[in-house]
Amino acid sequence: MALSLRKNANVNLEGGSISNIESVATKPQTHIRTEFPETWLWTETHLSENGTHVFDVKVPDTITSWYASGFAVSSSAGLGVAVPSELRVFQPFFVSLVLPYSVIQGEIVTVPAAVFSYVDRACVTVRVTLEISNSYKMISNPNTKVCLCGGRTATVYFKIQPTVIGKVSIQVTAKTLSENVCAANRKLDTSISMVDILVKKLLVEPEGLKQEYTFSNFFCPNTSPQKLFKSYFNLTLPENFVKGSVYSKITVVGDIMGSSLDNIDNLLSMPSGCGEQNMLKFAPNIFIMNYLRNTKQVNDEIKNKALNFMRTGYQRELTYKRADGSYSAFGKNDKEGSTWLTAFVLKSYAQARPWIDVDQKEIQDPINWLFQKQDFNGCFPTIGTLHNQAMKGGVKSPVTLTAYVIISLLEADIIATHPKLVNASRCVTNSLINITDSYSLSIIAYMYAKIGDFKTYQSVIDTLNRLAVRKDGMVHWEETKVQETIKEPWYYQASSTDIEQTSYVLLAMLTFGKSSVISDVVSIVQWLSKQRNSLGGWSSTQDTVLAMQALSGFAEYSFGASQNMNVDVKAGNTFAHTFKITKSNSLVSQTVEDVPVPTTINVVATGDGCSLIQTSVQYNVKEVTQKPSFQLTSSVTSVHEAITAQQSCKPQNIKVCAYYTGVGDSNMAIIDIQMISGFEPNKESLDKARNNKVSSIKDIEVRGKSVVFYFDKIISSGTCIKFRIDQTTKVEKTKPAAIKVYDYYDTGKSATTLYEVTEKQCL
């Protein structure tokens, strides 16, 4: 039987029962309350022959009602679903805190502490105390006495100024006293003795804009003539970094897929609110499970986690399916399905079939739709929005997209000799002489490898080899770039398009080659590994999915039983650490934090096997140099409304306009607007923006402290949004917040600006 308890959530159940849950749970009044989960209990158990099981659990500290739901399965009786039961956690005297999502170091935040009393009708004197801490300055008196009568609430306001970065503990104590601060006409009971202590965490962030860079190296010491690996690199900081904002770590894992395994649910620090981005929680799990199965490294923990993400991603992706069997980025909100996304989903569903149940109809419907849309010349036309401009190919023809669709159909077990595929292949072959850009050629090479046409494949690979970029012992392919006027001089990050095409070439080589190809592709693998982010992904959905597929394929070929390595890391005279990699811990990421920055890192590795080392540095800057691909403008205006007792600032209207400065329109783009501390977006205004038929907004998502807007594209004449924010917590001396626009498929194309709400605007 499975049982779950959730806070303030009703669950419809059928049959059965969950009994003997106390209606009132009273905690000892000296207990310090620190645990406040949204979901409390999720467990499985076997019932005895009489159909019961009794067990004790510790109730969280939230004063609330929990709703218990359960279901059971039996080989004889089938599925049974229980009637819900309610557990009310209550105490007659308690204090409650409402904190903002986060504040910025140095801001002054008002902490409201509400004290509740349900002790008859008598009044008591209560002292409310905010614990003094080294993590913040006390701006107000830390002690306040109030008169509190039964059935009433008294709210006390404390002002603090956080001085450290991180999660700061806010401890408030409410205690009854024998003295009298109540009015003469109030009935006082000095015999009542009660206390409640509450601790909550306040997230304090550094001011400015978060930046990050990662150095990654994949190495196999025994493959070098010296039987060791040596490397060094400099960790630096820009002059305008915010003091106290620096965080650094070094991670070593004895498996090229290890860092992705650790962050299988969070490979990118990006939103996931459209039909393509959702696939990031789906597709990478397929390649991870294929790799672990083929190298005999599967364990139950990873398997259960990966399969759960696959099932959830599959079900969620179905919500983006259209009635005609196609898929589009925003489902029914789009005018028509997308050739490209339909092919991507088809390929992923087909690849997932060995691991989860995928309805054959969900395979056949996209196939039927794609075949219906195929032109007489065999090409697959661009239908719907093609968010990734690189897919259009160097000659702006449907050839690249056709090659992509062919790959997807082959994954779905459509044989290469199928008349539709033969005709589609002819479309590509007839145009091949005109294809000169490496991105298109990389996809076409993989297509011919999948078909098994070695002669044409080899011709395309030969062309790609002439276009390859060879540097520092590594090989990759890159698009022709417009020279940017501004670059970070000390750290280079490859574009998503470069990662995609390099991954396609690696996939093509692995498809035709076996063990003999390993020596040829190691230099490609090293380059791809070097572009990895600190979470185990790359830049966007497509490059992450393709790179993981390519690297997992390489790892299967190169996987060896022997793994015994020492990785020595030094930073000047102040830091030294040795990582020990063995067969038993090869999938475990070993991490050391707080590496000194700036410094020079020296790495020396010896022993058997291969490993991946990643060094990540995070920091904040007060401003970011504008990239030339976008321009941003913003304005904030006051809404003429009276403020409430809980506010010190009027509501504000934010208007943001983004302009694409490149050629044509951008790819799919995202505008991410961070909230000023103490403010939240007004839900009604967001709904109005979402439902505006004239607007180009495709979707809106609230993520933590940010509001994320999705667009098919940003145009050169400007794309604007407007919405309202309301103050929900009093915060003074607020710092500016960030607005960022970026190309989803090429995150290096971005622009960032800051906006603020001044005291004058608040009045």
N, C-alpha and C positions, 0 to 999 in steps of 0.2 A: 504493500500500500504506500502511496505517496501522499505527503501532507505538506501544505504550505500555509504560512501565516503572513498576511500583508496588512499594512496600516491603511485604515480608511478605504478599503477596497471591497466592494460586494462581488461575490462570485456565485453564479447560478449553478446549482448542483442538483443531482437526481439520486434518490435512493440512499440507503445507508445512513450513518450518523457519525458525528464526532461529539463525544459526550465528556462529562466531568471536567469541563473547563470552568474554573472559578469566574464568577461575574465581576468580582472586585479583587484586585491584587494590591495590597498596601505594602510599600517598601519601608524598611527601617528609616527613620527620619534623619539619621546621621549619615546615611549612605550618600556618597558623592556621585551624582548622576553624570555620566560621560558618554553613554552609548545611545545613539539616536538613528538607527538604520531605517531606511524606507521599507525594506523587506526583511523580515526577521528569520523565518524558519522555512527551510525546504529540505525534506528528508524522506528517505525510503525505509521501510521496515517490513518484516514478515509478521503476519498475524498468527496467533495461536489457533488451536483447533476450535476454540469457542469464539473465535473472531475478534479477540481483543488484544490490545498491547498497551501497557501503561509505561510511560517514561517521563522523567523530570527534565525540564529545560529552564534555563535562566531567562527571565523576562527582561527585555531592554529597558532603558530608563525613560523612554518617551511616555508622557502622560497622554494616553490616546486609547482608541479602540482598535483591536486587532481582529481580523476576520480569518477564521481557519476554514480551509477547504481541503478536501481529500478525495482520492479515487483509488480503486483497487481493481486488480485483474486476477482472474481465476480461470484455470483450465476447464472447469465445469460450469461456472456461473457467468463467465465472460467479464464484461466491464461493469463496475459499480461506482457511482459517483455520490458522494456524501452530501447531506444537508449541511449548510454552513453553520458554524458556531462563532459566537462573539466573545472575545476576551477583553474586558475593560480594565485597563491599568490606570489606577487612580490613587491619589493621596489627598487628604483634606487641606493640605497647606503646601504650596509649591511656588517656585519662581520660574519664569520663562524668559528666554532671550530671543530676540529677533536680530540677526546679523546680516549685513549685505553679503553678496556672493564673494566679494573681495574688495580691498582698498589698496591704495598706493602708499608706500612708505613715505611718512611725513605728513599725510593728510590727517585731519582731525575728524574723528568719527564719533557720533553720538550713539551710545549703547543703551537702548531702552530695556529696563528690567521690570517686568510686570509680575506682581505678587498676587496670588489668588488664595482666598480663604473660604472654606466651606464648613467652618466650625460654628455651629448654631448661629445665633444672632448677635453674640457678644462681640465687642471690639477689642483689639489688642494693639499694642505698640510693636512695630516691626522695625528692626534695623537692617537695612539693605547695604551690603558691603561689596565693593569691587576690589578684589585682591590686587595689591600692588605687585608690579612685575618689572623686571629689567627689560622686557620686550616692548614696553610702551611708556610714555610719559603720562602722568595723571594731570589732566587739564582742569578737572572739577574735583570737588571733595569726594573721597572714596567712600564716605559713610553718610547715609541719609536715614533719618527716622521718619516713619509715617504712621498714621492711624489707619488701621484696616479692620473693617467690620465684616461679620459673616455674610457670605454671598456676594461680596464686593471684590473689586480689583483696584490695586494701587500701582501706579507706574512711576518708576524713578529713572532719571536720565543721567548717565555718566558720559563724560567726554574724555577720550584718550587720543594720543598721537603715537601710532606704532613707529618704532625706531629700528626694528629688525625685519628681515625678509624671511618669509616662510609661514608656516601655520602657527599662529600665536594663540596660546590658551587664555581664554577669558573666563575667570572664575568669579561667580557671584554667590554670596551667602545671604539668605533671608532668615532672620532669627527673631523670635518674640522676646520682648523685654518686660520686666515688671514695672517699669516706670510709665508715666502717663504723658502722652503728647496729644491726646484726643480732646475734642471740645467738651465743655462741661456737660452738655446735654447727651453725650454718648455713654452708653452702658459699657464699662470697662471690666474685663476679666483678667486679672494679673496672674491667675493660677495656671493659665494655659502656657505650656512650654513646647514649642515646636521649632524645627530648623530644617531648611532645605538648602543643599549646596549643589550648584550646577556648574559644569565646565563645558564650554563649547569652543570650537576652533574658528579663528578668523584668519582667512588667507590674506597675507600681506605681500604684495608684489612690488618689484622695483619699478621706478618710473621709466618712461621711455618705451622703446620698441625692442622686442625680443629678436635676437639674431642667433644663428647657430651654424657651425661648420663641423664637418667630420672628416678625419683622415682614416681611410680603410686600406688594409693590405692583406692580400691572400698569398700565402707562401708555403712552400714545401722544401724544407732545408736540404733534404737528401738528394734533391734533383740538381743542386748546384755542385760545381766541381769541388768547392771547399767544404761541402757537406754542412753548410750553415747558411743562415739568412741574416743579413745585416741591413738596417735601415735607420735613417734619422729624419726628423722633420721638426719644424719650428712651430710652436704654439704662440700666437701673437694676439694682441688686442688693438683695436683702433684707438686713436687718441681720445675720442669722445665717448668712450664706454662709461656706463654708470657704475660707480664704485659700489661694491657689495652685491652686484648682480651676477658675478661670474660663477659658473658651475662647470666643472670638468670631470671627465671620467675616462678610464681606459678599460675596454672589454676585450677579452680573448676567449675564443671558442674553437674547439677542435673539429669543427665541421662547417663547411661553407654555407650550410642552410641554418646553422645554429641561431644566429641573431634573428632570423625570421621566425623561427619556432618560438622564441621568447615573446615576440610581439605579434603573434598571429592575428590578434584582434585589433591591432593598432599600428599597421605598417606605415601609415602616413598620418601626419598631423594636419588633416584636411577634412572638410565636411563630406558627408556621404548621402546627400539628399536627392540624387537623381538615379535614373535607371542604369547608367554606366558606373557611377561611383559605388553603388550598392554591390557591384560585382567584385569590388576589392575585398569584401568580407566573404566572398564565395570562391572565386577562381584560385587564389594562391593556395588554399587548403588542399586543392586537388593535387597540385604538384608536390606539396610537402608530403602528403600521404603516399603518393606514388613512389617518391624517393625513399621514404622510410620503409615501405613494404619491400622494395627491390633491394635494399641494403640490409634487410632484416633487423631494423632498429625500432619497429613500431612498439610503443607502450600504450597502456590503456588510457593514461591521463591525456597524452597528446591526441590519441585517436578520438576519444570522446569529445574533446574540445573542438577538434577540426571538423568532425562530422556534425556537431551541433551548429557550427557556423555555416556549413554547407547547407544544411536543411533550412536554417533561418534565412540565409541569403536566397535560396531557391524560392521559398514561399514569398519573400518580399519582392523578388524580381517579377513574379507573376502579376503583381499589382501594376506593373508598367506594360503589361501585354495589352494589345488592342484587339478589337473584335475580329479583325481580319487575319490574326495570327502573327502580326508583326510586333515589334517593340520600338518604343521611342523614349527619349531621355526623361520626359515628364508625362508619359502615358497618355491618358485621355485629354490632358491639357494641350497636347500638340495637335496640329492639324492632320498629320499623317505619320505613318511609321517611318523608321529609318533603316535603309538598307544596311548600313554599317553596323548599327547596334543590334539589329536582328541577327546578323551573321555572328557577331561577338557572343551574344547570348546562346545561340545555337551551338557554337563551338564549345562553350563552357558547360552547357547541359550535357552534351555528348561525352565530354571528358569526365564528368562527375558520375556517370552511370555505374562504374564499378564500386562506388562508395555509398551512394544514396539512391533511393527510389525516385526515378524521374519518369513521369508518365510519358509513354510513347507519343501521345498526342502533343505533348509540349515539344517533342523533337520534330514531329511531322508537320505541325502547323507552320513553323518558320520556314521549313524546307519548301512547302507548297507556296507560301507567299513569295519567297525568293525566285522560285521557278516561274511564277506567274509574271513577275516583273522583268524577267530577262529579255533583253532586246533580241531582234532577229539575228544580229551579227554575233551573238553570244555574250556580249558585254552585259554586266549588271549596272544599271544606271544609278546615279545618286538620287535617291528619293528621301525626302525628309531632310532635316538639318544634318549636315556633315560637320560636326563640331570641330574635328581635328583637320585643320587646313592642309597639313602635310599629306593626308591620305589622298588629296586630289592629284598628287603627283606633279612632277616637274613640268609636264606638258599640259596640265589641267585636263587630263582625259580620264575616262572611267577605268583605265587599265589597272591601276594600282588597286582600286576598290574591287575589281573583278578577281584579281589574284587573291585578295583577302577572303572574298566569299568562297572561292574554290577551296581554300585551306579549311574553312569552316565546314563545308559540305563533305570533304574527305574525312574530317573528324567524326561526322555524323554517319559514317559508313556508306556514303554514296560512292560507288566505285568509280575509278578514274575513267573507265570505258563507258560510263553512262552518257547517252547522247547529249544531255544538257551540259555535262562537264567537258566533253570533247569540244563542243561548240564554244564554251567559255574559254577553254585553253587556247583555242584558235584565235579568239579575240586578243588574248595577251601576246601570243606569238606573232601575230600580224603587225602589232604595234611595237614590238620589242626594239626594233632598230631605232625608234625615235625616243626611247627612254634612256636618259643620261644621268638622272639624279640618283644618288646612292640610296636614298630612302625607298624609292619605288623598286629599284633593283634588288634590295635586300628582301623585300616581301616576295618578289617574283622568284628569286633564288630558292626561297623556302618552299614556294608553291611547286616548282619543278622537282625539288627533292622529294616532296610528299607524293607527287604523281609517279616518280620513278624515271623521269626523263633525264638520264645522266648527261647526255650530250649537251642539251640546252642548259642544264644546270651548270655544267662545267664552264660553258661559255660565259654565263652571267657571273659566276664566281671569279673567273679570270678578270673580267671588267672591274668587279668590286675590289679585287686585290690591287689593281692599278689606282683605285680611288682611296685606298686605305690610308689612314694617318698613323704613322709609326713613330713613337716617341717614348723614350725612357724604357725601352724593352717591352712596351705594350702596343696593342693594335686596336684601333676603333674606326668608326665611320662617322662623319659629321656633315651636317648641312652647310651650305654656303651662307655665311652670316654677314649681315650688314654691320659694318664697323660701328660699335657703340662708342659714344663720346665719354662714357663714364664706366669704369670697371673697378671692382675691388682688386687692388694690385697684389694682395697677398693670399687670395684664395679663389680658385677657379671651380665652378660647378658646371658640369655638362648639361646640355638641354635634354628635355624629355625625348625629343626626336632623335638625338644622337644615341641615347640609350636604347630606344626602340629598334633602330636599324641595326645597331651592333648586336642586339639580342637575336634579331631575325637571321643575321649571317651565322651566328653561333648555332642556332637551331638547324639551319640548313646543313651546315657541316656535320653536325652530330647525327642528322637523319641519314646521311649517306655513309658517314664514317663509323668505324667501330673503335677498337683499342688503338689502332694506328693513327687515328686523328687527334688523340689527346695532346701530343707534343705540338701539333699545329695550332691548337686553340687555347692553350694555357695563357698566352699573351692577351687574348681577347677576354678570357675569364678574369685575369688580373685587372684589366681596365674596368670591366663591369663592377667588380668588387670594390674598386676604388671610388666609385660614384655612389655607393650605398649611403643612406642616411643612418642616423643613430638608432632608428627603430627597426631597421632590417628591410625597409622598402627603398624606393628611389624618389621620384619627384611627383608622379601622378599615377592614376589607375593603370593606364595602358603600359607605361614603361615598367611599372612594378610587376604586373602580371607576366609580361613577356620575359623580363630579366629573370624572374623566379622560375619560369618554365625552362629557360635556357640553362641556367645554373644548376637546376635540379637534374636536368638531363646529363650535363657534364659530370656532376657529382656521382651519379650512378656508375658512369664509366670509370671514373678515377678512384672510387671508394676502395680503400684497402683495409685489411683486417688489422694491420699493425698501426698503433698510435701510441707513441711514447716520446714526449717532447718537453723541453724546458724553454720557456720564453722569458728572457731577462729584459726588464724595462728600467731605464734610468733617466732621471731628469736632473741634470746638474749634480750638485753634492747634497741635495736635500730630499731626493725621492729615489727609491729603488724597490722593485718588487719582482719576484719570480713566479710565473704562472706554470703550473705543472699540468700537462695534458696527457691523459691516458685513455685507453679504450673505454673505461667505465664512465668517464666524465666528459666524453667528447661532445655530447649534445648540450652540456651545461655551460652557460655563459658565466665566466668569472669576471667580476668587475671590481675595480679599485676607483674610489672617488677622490675628489679634492686634489687632483694633480696640480702642481704649481703652474701658474700662467702669469706672465710669459716665461717660456723656457724652451730648451731643445730636448726632444725625446730621442733617446737612443734605444734601439731594439736589436737584440741578438737572440736568435733561436737555433737550437740544435736538436737533433733526434729524428725519429721516424714519423711519417704522416704529414698532414697539411693542417694549417690553422688560419683563422681570420682574426686580425687585430683591428680594433676600431678605437680611435681617440676622438672624443667629442667635446666641444667647448660651446657653452651657451653664455650669452651676456646681453645686456641691454644698451642701447644708444639713445640719446635724446632726439636725434633726427637721423633720417636715412637719405642718402644721396638719391635723387630721382633717377630712375631708369628712363630711357627715351621712348619706351613703347606706349606709355600711358601718361595722361595728365589728370590730376585730381583737383577739384575745388570743393569747398564746403562752407556752409553758413549756418549759424544758429540764431534763432529769433524766439523771443519770449511769447508765451501764450497768456493773454490777459485774463487770468483767473485768480481768484483768491486762494491763498495757500492754507493748508490744514495745520493742526497743531503738530502733526508728525513731520511737517515739511519746513524747510527754510528757504526753498527755492521754487519759483513758479515752474509749471511745465514748459518744455522747450520743443520747438520744431527744428528738426535737422534736415537740411537739404544737401545732398551730395551729387555731384556731376562728375562722370568719368569720360575721358576722351581718348580714343585710340589714335596714336600718332604713327602707326605703321602703315603698310600698304593695304588698302581695302578695309575689311572689318576684322576684328579679332576672332579667335576661337571662342568656345564657350568660356565665359569669364565669371568671376566671383568678386563681389564687393563685400568685404568683412568690416563691420563697424563695431568697434569696442565701445561699451558703455562707460560714461563717466561714473566714478564711484558714487554709490547711493542712488543711481538712476536705473530705471528699467524701461524697456520699450512698451509703449501703450498698445495693448492687444488690438483694440478697435482700429487704431490707425494702421497697424500692420495688415489686418484683414482688408481694410479699404485699399491699401496699396496692392495686395495680392489679387483682389477682385477687379482692379481697374483694367478694363478691356483695352484701353489705349496704351497702357504701360507695357514695356517690354520685359517686365519681371516674369520669370518662369516659376520661381518658387522662393519662399522665405523660410528660414530656419533659425531658431534661437538656440545657440550653443553656449552654455555657461554665461559668460559676460558679454558675448558678441551676438550681433544680428547678422546673418549671412543671407545675401541676396544672390540668386542665380539668374544668369542671362545667357541666351543663345549666343549673343555676341555683344561687344561694345563697339559703337560706330564712331567715326571720326568727328561727326557733328555734335556728339555728346549724348550720353545716356544718364538720365537723372532720376533720383528717388527722393521721396520726402516722407517723413513719419515723425511721430511725437514721442518724447520720452518724459516720464514722470519720476519725481523724486520719491523714493520709498523709505530711505534712511537719511537722516541728517548727516552730511559730511561737509566739512569746511576745508578751505585751502585745497580744493580739488586740483589734481594734476590733469594735464591734457590727456586725451585718449586717442587711439590710433584708428585711422581709416586706411584700408589696404584694398587695392584692386589688382587682380592678377589673372593671367591667362592660365586656365586649368591644365592645358596640355604643354605649356612651357612656362613653368612658374618663375623662371628667371625674368620673364617679361612682367613687370609689376610697377606699381607706384604706391607710395605711402605718404600720408600727410597726417597732421595732428589737428584736433579741434578741442575747444574748451568751452566751459560755461562759466562766465565771470560772475563775480558778486553783483556787479551792476545789472547783469541780465536777470539775476534771481529776484531782484527787488520789484 
